[in-house]
Amino acid sequence: MALKASELKVGDVHDEVVVENLTRTQIIQYAGASGDYNPLHTDEVFATKVAGYPTVFAHGMLSMGLTGTMLTNYVGDGRLTKYGVRFVSQVWPGDSLTATATVEALREEEGEHLVDLAVSTSNQDGTEVVKGSATARIDA
């Protein structure tokens, strides 16, 4: 069911758990799907001994993609017109992520109804890992 401008108000919040207990296998699968085999994400020895991290960590684009899943679940497939984020903290194996969209504005532009959303994804400790914004077409 599509979102409707008449049923939304500024400040409305939608959140969704997008991954529970992220596994190393999921991180490696993302590396395969994306073609990004940076050893920070795939090689434990490199990540710890060479780069000095506690372990490998997830690709930023994996976190963005998981956040995007929440957005399309909320606004509907094919309705996003703009989506951008900053990666503000690393995502580690074992993390569980909750993505949140907050309605910032409802507007009309060139005959289309649009919703502007603030987007944030946090881990199980409440640490924000992704911060951004999105705009989507909605029904009247």
N, CA and C atoms as a LAMMPS dump frame, in Angstrom:
ITEM: TIMESTEP
0
ITEM: NUMBER OF ATOMS
420
ITEM: BOX BOUNDS ff ff ff
-5.0000000000000000e+02 5.0000000000000000e+02
-5.0000000000000000e+02 5.0000000000000000e+02
-5.0000000000000000e+02 5.0000000000000000e+02
ITEM: ATOMS id mol type element x y z
1 1 1 N 0.838 -1.177 0
2 1 2 C 0 0 0
3 1 3 C 0.886 1.246 0
4 2 1 N 0.62 2.18 -0.876
5 2 2 C 1.433 3.384 -1.029
6 2 3 C 1.149 4.383 0.083
7 3 1 N 2.204 5.113 0.445
8 3 2 C 2.029 6.195 1.411
9 3 3 C 1.173 7.294 0.799
10 4 1 N 0.378 7.937 1.644
11 4 2 C -0.483 9.022 1.187
12 4 3 C -0.174 10.277 1.988
13 5 1 N -0.056 11.394 1.28
14 5 2 C 0.211 12.676 1.931
15 5 3 C -0.854 12.98 2.981
16 6 1 N -2.091 12.613 2.682
17 6 2 C -3.197 12.91 3.596
18 6 3 C -3.106 12.122 4.906
19 7 1 N -2.268 11.076 4.925
20 7 2 C -2.133 10.242 6.122
21 7 3 C -0.815 10.467 6.861
22 8 1 N -0.004 11.41 6.377
23 8 2 C 1.289 11.69 6.993
24 8 3 C 1.31 13.072 7.601
25 9 1 N 2.203 13.25 8.58
26 9 2 C 2.444 14.585 9.126
27 9 3 C 3.924 14.697 9.478
28 10 1 N 4.418 15.923 9.47
29 10 2 C 5.806 16.163 9.838
30 10 3 C 6.04 15.599 11.235
31 11 1 N 7.135 14.885 11.387
32 11 2 C 7.472 14.267 12.664
33 11 3 C 7.136 12.799 12.74
34 12 1 N 6.314 12.282 11.814
35 12 2 C 6.021 10.849 11.805
36 12 3 C 7.324 10.067 11.662
37 13 1 N 7.407 8.939 12.369
38 13 2 C 8.615 8.116 12.373
39 13 3 C 8.266 6.687 11.98
40 14 1 N 9.096 6.129 11.114
41 14 2 C 8.995 4.713 10.751
42 14 3 C 10.356 4.106 11.019
43 15 1 N 10.385 2.982 11.74
44 15 2 C 11.668 2.297 11.911
45 15 3 C 11.508 0.808 11.658
46 16 1 N 12.632 0.189 11.355
47 16 2 C 12.637 -1.22 10.978
48 16 3 C 14.007 -1.802 11.294
49 17 1 N 14.021 -2.973 11.901
50 17 2 C 15.277 -3.708 12.074
51 17 3 C 15.657 -4.254 10.705
52 18 1 N 16.85 -3.873 10.224
53 18 2 C 17.26 -4.275 8.869
54 18 3 C 18.252 -5.422 8.872
55 19 1 N 18.896 -5.674 9.997
56 19 2 C 19.737 -6.876 10.135
57 19 3 C 19.925 -7.146 11.621
58 20 1 N 19.867 -8.425 11.956
59 20 2 C 20.153 -8.856 13.31
60 20 3 C 21.389 -9.735 13.267
61 21 1 N 22.363 -9.417 14.127
62 21 2 C 23.577 -10.215 14.238
63 21 3 C 24.253 -10.393 12.871
64 22 1 N 24.668 -9.286 12.277
65 22 2 C 25.362 -9.321 10.986
66 22 3 C 26.535 -10.289 11.06
67 23 1 N 26.605 -11.169 10.094
68 23 2 C 27.663 -12.188 10.111
69 23 3 C 28.796 -11.833 9.15
70 24 1 N 29.956 -12.422 9.408
71 24 2 C 31.089 -12.278 8.483
72 24 3 C 30.708 -12.837 7.119
73 25 1 N 29.927 -13.903 7.12
74 25 2 C 29.483 -14.493 5.853
75 25 3 C 28.684 -13.481 5.048
76 26 1 N 27.793 -12.739 5.698
77 26 2 C 27.016 -11.718 4.985
78 26 3 C 27.929 -10.626 4.425
79 27 1 N 28.957 -10.259 5.185
80 27 2 C 29.902 -9.242 4.71
81 27 3 C 30.652 -9.763 3.482
82 28 1 N 31.087 -11.014 3.519
83 28 2 C 31.784 -11.615 2.376
84 28 3 C 30.835 -11.752 1.189
85 29 1 N 29.602 -12.132 1.445
86 29 2 C 28.625 -12.217 0.349
87 29 3 C 28.44 -10.854 -0.298
88 30 1 N 28.408 -9.789 0.509
89 30 2 C 28.286 -8.451 -0.06
90 30 3 C 29.526 -8.124 -0.891
91 31 1 N 30.698 -8.506 -0.412
92 31 2 C 31.922 -8.271 -1.189
93 31 3 C 31.795 -8.925 -2.565
94 32 1 N 31.279 -10.148 -2.601
95 32 2 C 31.092 -10.841 -3.873
96 32 3 C 30.072 -10.161 -4.757
97 33 1 N 28.979 -9.72 -4.164
98 33 2 C 27.916 -9.072 -4.943
99 33 3 C 28.368 -7.721 -5.483
100 34 1 N 29.175 -7.008 -4.713
101 34 2 C 29.582 -5.661 -5.108
102 34 3 C 30.891 -5.635 -5.881
103 35 1 N 31.672 -6.7 -5.737
104 35 2 C 33.005 -6.709 -6.35
105 35 3 C 34.035 -5.958 -5.525
106 36 1 N 33.673 -5.535 -4.317
107 36 2 C 34.581 -4.782 -3.444
108 36 3 C 35.21 -5.743 -2.443
109 37 1 N 36.403 -6.215 -2.78
110 37 2 C 37.115 -7.168 -1.924
111 37 3 C 38.203 -6.495 -1.096
112 38 1 N 37.996 -5.229 -0.738
113 38 2 C 38.959 -4.532 0.098
114 38 3 C 39.259 -5.412 1.31
115 39 1 N 40.542 -5.643 1.611
116 39 2 C 40.878 -6.544 2.727
117 39 3 C 40.397 -6.061 4.092
118 40 1 N 40.058 -4.786 4.232
119 40 2 C 39.482 -4.316 5.498
120 40 3 C 38.15 -5.008 5.789
121 41 1 N 37.493 -5.48 4.736
122 41 2 C 36.193 -6.124 4.876
123 41 3 C 36.275 -7.642 4.795
124 42 1 N 37.381 -8.161 4.268
125 42 2 C 37.415 -9.596 3.942
126 42 3 C 38.567 -10.376 4.558
127 43 1 N 39.577 -9.705 5.059
128 43 2 C 40.793 -10.381 5.52
129 43 3 C 41.063 -10.019 6.976
130 44 1 N 40.783 -10.95 7.861
131 44 2 C 40.941 -10.726 9.303
132 44 3 C 42.372 -10.319 9.666
133 45 1 N 43.347 -11.007 9.114
134 45 2 C 44.747 -10.711 9.443
135 45 3 C 45.104 -9.298 8.986
136 46 1 N 44.727 -8.938 7.775
137 46 2 C 45.008 -7.587 7.287
138 46 3 C 44.309 -6.54 8.166
139 47 1 N 43.027 -6.75 8.437
140 47 2 C 42.26 -5.768 9.214
141 47 3 C 42.851 -5.56 10.609
142 48 1 N 43.32 -6.63 11.233
143 48 2 C 43.813 -6.515 12.607
144 48 3 C 45.306 -6.184 12.681
145 49 1 N 46.132 -6.938 11.991
146 49 2 C 47.593 -6.801 12.122
147 49 3 C 48.156 -5.636 11.311
148 50 1 N 47.613 -5.401 10.121
149 50 2 C 48.141 -4.344 9.258
150 50 3 C 47.43 -3.021 9.514
151 51 1 N 46.102 -3.038 9.527
152 51 2 C 45.338 -1.793 9.636
153 51 3 C 45.022 -1.403 11.076
154 52 1 N 45.13 -2.344 12.018
155 52 2 C 44.931 -2.01 13.425
156 52 3 C 43.499 -1.965 13.908
157 53 1 N 42.564 -2.533 13.142
158 53 2 C 41.171 -2.599 13.579
159 53 3 C 40.964 -3.841 14.442
160 54 1 N 39.902 -3.864 15.235
161 54 2 C 39.644 -5.052 16.067
162 54 3 C 39.256 -6.283 15.241
163 55 1 N 38.708 -6.079 14.067
164 55 2 C 38.308 -7.162 13.172
165 55 3 C 37.927 -6.532 11.83
166 56 1 N 37.465 -7.355 10.901
167 56 2 C 36.926 -6.821 9.654
168 56 3 C 35.649 -6.04 9.976
169 57 1 N 35.219 -5.195 9.042
170 57 2 C 33.97 -4.468 9.241
171 57 3 C 33.219 -4.381 7.927
172 58 1 N 31.931 -4.084 8.027
173 58 2 C 31.051 -4.078 6.861
174 58 3 C 31.36 -2.899 5.947
175 59 1 N 31.094 -3.089 4.675
176 59 2 C 31.187 -2.021 3.682
177 59 3 C 30.158 -0.935 4.019
178 60 1 N 30.524 0.323 3.83
179 60 2 C 29.558 1.4 4.024
180 60 3 C 28.346 1.227 3.126
181 61 1 N 28.591 0.788 1.897
182 61 2 C 27.475 0.619 0.961
183 61 3 C 26.54 -0.513 1.379
184 62 1 N 27.031 -1.482 2.144
185 62 2 C 26.139 -2.518 2.687
186 62 3 C 25.185 -1.872 3.688
187 63 1 N 25.719 -1.013 4.546
188 63 2 C 24.87 -0.304 5.515
189 63 3 C 23.864 0.59 4.799
190 64 1 N 24.311 1.252 3.728
191 64 2 C 23.411 2.108 2.956
192 64 3 C 22.318 1.272 2.292
193 65 1 N 22.7 0.125 1.751
194 65 2 C 21.724 -0.753 1.107
195 65 3 C 20.69 -1.277 2.086
196 66 1 N 21.14 -1.661 3.275
197 66 2 C 20.2 -2.132 4.294
198 66 3 C 19.243 -1.012 4.692
199 67 1 N 19.772 0.201 4.812
200 67 2 C 18.932 1.356 5.131
201 67 3 C 17.937 1.605 4
202 68 1 N 18.401 1.46 2.766
203 68 2 C 17.533 1.627 1.604
204 68 3 C 16.401 0.621 1.57
205 69 1 N 16.657 -0.576 2.085
206 69 2 C 15.597 -1.58 2.171
207 69 3 C 14.453 -1.077 3.045
208 70 1 N 14.796 -0.46 4.179
209 70 2 C 13.76 0.122 5.038
210 70 3 C 12.983 1.183 4.278
211 71 1 N 13.708 2.027 3.539
212 71 2 C 13.041 3.107 2.802
213 71 3 C 12.052 2.569 1.782
214 72 1 N 12.466 1.595 0.974
215 72 2 C 11.546 1.081 -0.037
216 72 3 C 10.411 0.289 0.6
217 73 1 N 10.673 -0.357 1.723
218 73 2 C 9.568 -1.012 2.434
219 73 3 C 8.551 0.024 2.91
220 74 1 N 9.026 1.195 3.289
221 74 2 C 8.16 2.257 3.813
222 74 3 C 7.429 3.004 2.702
223 75 1 N 8.161 3.48 1.704
224 75 2 C 7.543 4.336 0.685
225 75 3 C 7.074 3.566 -0.543
226 76 1 N 7.577 2.352 -0.742
227 76 2 C 7.197 1.549 -1.898
228 76 3 C 8.292 1.519 -2.957
229 77 1 N 8.33 0.444 -3.703
230 77 2 C 9.305 0.287 -4.783
231 77 3 C 9.094 1.356 -5.845
232 78 1 N 10.197 1.862 -6.372
233 78 2 C 10.141 2.804 -7.478
234 78 3 C 9.684 4.206 -7.112
235 79 1 N 9.611 4.519 -5.825
236 79 2 C 9.099 5.828 -5.416
237 79 3 C 10.185 6.777 -4.925
238 80 1 N 11.368 6.264 -4.622
239 80 2 C 12.45 7.151 -4.182
240 80 3 C 12.914 8.013 -5.351
241 81 1 N 13.052 9.304 -5.115
242 81 2 C 13.577 10.207 -6.147
243 81 3 C 14.961 10.722 -5.766
244 82 1 N 15.314 10.603 -4.483
245 82 2 C 16.604 11.072 -4.001
246 82 3 C 16.934 10.288 -2.742
247 83 1 N 18.217 9.912 -2.609
248 83 2 C 18.651 9.185 -1.426
249 83 3 C 20.15 9.366 -1.291
250 84 1 N 20.583 9.856 -0.157
251 84 2 C 22.006 10.025 0.091
252 84 3 C 22.309 9.88 1.566
253 85 1 N 23.508 9.379 1.869
254 85 2 C 23.892 9.183 3.268
255 85 3 C 25.364 9.518 3.471
256 86 1 N 25.715 9.655 4.74
257 86 2 C 27.106 9.689 5.192
258 86 3 C 27.282 8.479 6.095
259 87 1 N 28.456 7.892 6.039
260 87 2 C 28.788 6.772 6.925
261 87 3 C 29.481 7.369 8.144
262 88 1 N 28.836 7.267 9.301
263 88 2 C 29.342 7.978 10.475
264 88 3 C 29.996 7.07 11.511
265 89 1 N 29.826 5.769 11.38
266 89 2 C 30.497 4.836 12.275
267 89 3 C 30.542 3.467 11.601
268 90 1 N 31.518 2.672 12.006
269 90 2 C 31.662 1.355 11.389
270 90 3 C 30.621 0.368 11.902
271 91 1 N 30.346 -0.601 11.052
272 91 2 C 29.427 -1.69 11.383
273 91 3 C 30.257 -2.96 11.46
274 92 1 N 30.168 -3.64 12.592
275 92 2 C 31.007 -4.8 12.884
276 92 3 C 30.206 -6.095 12.809
277 93 1 N 30.872 -7.199 12.602
278 93 2 C 30.173 -8.485 12.713
279 93 3 C 29.5 -8.58 14.084
280 94 1 N 28.288 -9.088 14.084
281 94 2 C 27.522 -9.199 15.325
282 94 3 C 26.583 -8.029 15.563
283 95 1 N 26.766 -6.941 14.834
284 95 2 C 25.88 -5.787 15.005
285 95 3 C 24.473 -6.088 14.503
286 96 1 N 23.509 -5.492 15.16
287 96 2 C 22.126 -5.467 14.701
288 96 3 C 21.794 -4.016 14.407
289 97 1 N 21.16 -3.77 13.27
290 97 2 C 20.907 -2.4 12.829
291 97 3 C 19.425 -2.117 12.707
292 98 1 N 19.039 -0.935 13.194
293 98 2 C 17.676 -0.442 13.046
294 98 3 C 17.735 0.854 12.252
295 99 1 N 16.987 0.898 11.162
296 99 2 C 16.928 2.077 10.301
297 99 3 C 15.64 2.843 10.593
298 100 1 N 15.743 4.167 10.583
299 100 2 C 14.624 5.041 10.917
300 100 3 C 14.471 6.125 9.857
301 101 1 N 13.234 6.377 9.471
302 101 2 C 12.902 7.489 8.579
303 101 3 C 11.947 8.405 9.325
304 102 1 N 12.25 9.697 9.327
305 102 2 C 11.41 10.699 9.984
306 102 3 C 10.929 11.703 8.942
307 103 1 N 9.622 11.923 8.9
308 103 2 C 9.052 12.868 7.935
309 103 3 C 9.481 14.282 8.315
310 104 1 N 10.197 14.94 7.392
311 104 2 C 10.64 16.319 7.615
312 104 3 C 9.769 17.331 6.896
313 105 1 N 9.216 16.943 5.735
314 105 2 C 8.38 17.871 4.979
315 105 3 C 7.486 17.1 4.027
316 106 1 N 6.321 17.661 3.796
317 106 2 C 5.383 17.18 2.775
318 106 3 C 5.187 18.329 1.817
319 107 1 N 5.343 18.067 0.515
320 107 2 C 5.261 19.172 -0.443
321 107 3 C 4.796 18.672 -1.797
322 108 1 N 4.463 19.634 -2.63
323 108 2 C 4.109 19.347 -4.022
324 108 3 C 5.117 20.031 -4.915
325 109 1 N 5.499 19.338 -5.965
326 109 2 C 6.444 19.887 -6.929
327 109 3 C 6.066 19.362 -8.303
328 110 1 N 5.792 20.264 -9.218
329 110 2 C 5.418 19.899 -10.585
330 110 3 C 4.293 18.864 -10.612
331 111 1 N 3.318 19.076 -9.752
332 111 2 C 2.146 18.217 -9.717
333 111 3 C 2.311 16.903 -8.973
334 112 1 N 3.501 16.657 -8.428
335 112 2 C 3.717 15.418 -7.671
336 112 3 C 3.731 15.723 -6.177
337 113 1 N 3.187 14.801 -5.4
338 113 2 C 3.273 14.887 -3.945
339 113 3 C 4.57 14.203 -3.525
340 114 1 N 5.328 14.896 -2.658
341 114 2 C 6.619 14.378 -2.212
342 114 3 C 6.708 14.411 -0.697
343 115 1 N 7.49 13.475 -0.172
344 115 2 C 7.825 13.481 1.249
345 115 3 C 9.34 13.534 1.358
346 116 1 N 9.831 14.44 2.199
347 116 2 C 11.253 14.527 2.505
348 116 3 C 11.476 13.842 3.85
349 117 1 N 12.463 12.965 3.884
350 117 2 C 12.704 12.147 5.068
351 117 3 C 14.137 12.326 5.578
352 118 1 N 14.276 12.416 6.886
353 118 2 C 15.592 12.281 7.521
354 118 3 C 15.778 10.788 7.765
355 119 1 N 16.967 10.289 7.484
356 119 2 C 17.231 8.86 7.59
357 119 3 C 18.392 8.645 8.545
358 120 1 N 18.243 7.65 9.406
359 120 2 C 19.303 7.323 10.354
360 120 3 C 19.268 5.818 10.625
361 121 1 N 20.44 5.236 10.717
362 121 2 C 20.538 3.832 11.095
363 121 3 C 21.49 3.726 12.269
364 122 1 N 21.075 2.968 13.287
365 122 2 C 21.874 2.812 14.503
366 122 3 C 22.055 1.347 14.828
367 123 1 N 23.135 1.075 15.558
368 123 2 C 23.375 -0.304 15.98
369 123 3 C 22.673 -0.587 17.306
370 124 1 N 22.875 -1.781 17.799
371 124 2 C 22.191 -2.239 19.011
372 124 3 C 22.545 -1.41 20.247
373 125 1 N 23.652 -0.671 20.2
374 125 2 C 24.051 0.176 21.317
375 125 3 C 23.543 1.61 21.172
376 126 1 N 22.821 1.875 20.074
377 126 2 C 22.322 3.217 19.833
378 126 3 C 23.307 4.114 19.102
379 127 1 N 24.433 3.563 18.667
380 127 2 C 25.423 4.337 17.915
381 127 3 C 24.952 4.499 16.482
382 128 1 N 24.856 5.75 16.036
383 128 2 C 24.445 6.005 14.658
384 128 3 C 25.573 5.586 13.718
385 129 1 N 25.225 4.816 12.691
386 129 2 C 26.214 4.348 11.724
387 129 3 C 25.994 4.949 10.345
388 130 1 N 24.763 5.348 10.038
389 130 2 C 24.41 5.972 8.76
390 130 3 C 23.488 7.14 9.05
391 131 1 N 23.733 8.263 8.367
392 131 2 C 22.873 9.444 8.524
393 131 3 C 22.662 10.025 7.137
394 132 1 N 21.415 10.375 6.823
395 132 2 C 21.183 10.923 5.499
396 132 3 C 19.784 11.455 5.31
397 133 1 N 19.394 11.492 4.026
398 133 2 C 18.071 12.005 3.684
399 133 3 C 17.556 11.299 2.45
400 134 1 N 16.269 11.401 2.273
401 134 2 C 15.63 10.793 1.102
402 134 3 C 14.391 11.598 0.758
403 135 1 N 14 11.527 -0.507
404 135 2 C 12.748 12.101 -0.982
405 135 3 C 12.033 11.023 -1.784
406 136 1 N 10.718 10.96 -1.632
407 136 2 C 9.939 9.952 -2.341
408 136 3 C 8.638 10.545 -2.833
409 137 1 N 8.177 10.014 -3.972
410 137 2 C 6.847 10.348 -4.48
411 137 3 C 5.827 9.609 -3.615
412 138 1 N 4.739 10.289 -3.267
413 138 2 C 3.663 9.652 -2.513
414 138 3 C 2.344 10.015 -3.165
415 139 1 N 1.323 9.266 -2.819
416 139 2 C -0.013 9.556 -3.325
417 139 3 C -0.602 10.726 -2.543
418 140 1 N -1.642 11.32 -3.121
419 140 2 C -2.32 12.43 -2.436
420 140 3 C -3.05 11.875 -1.236
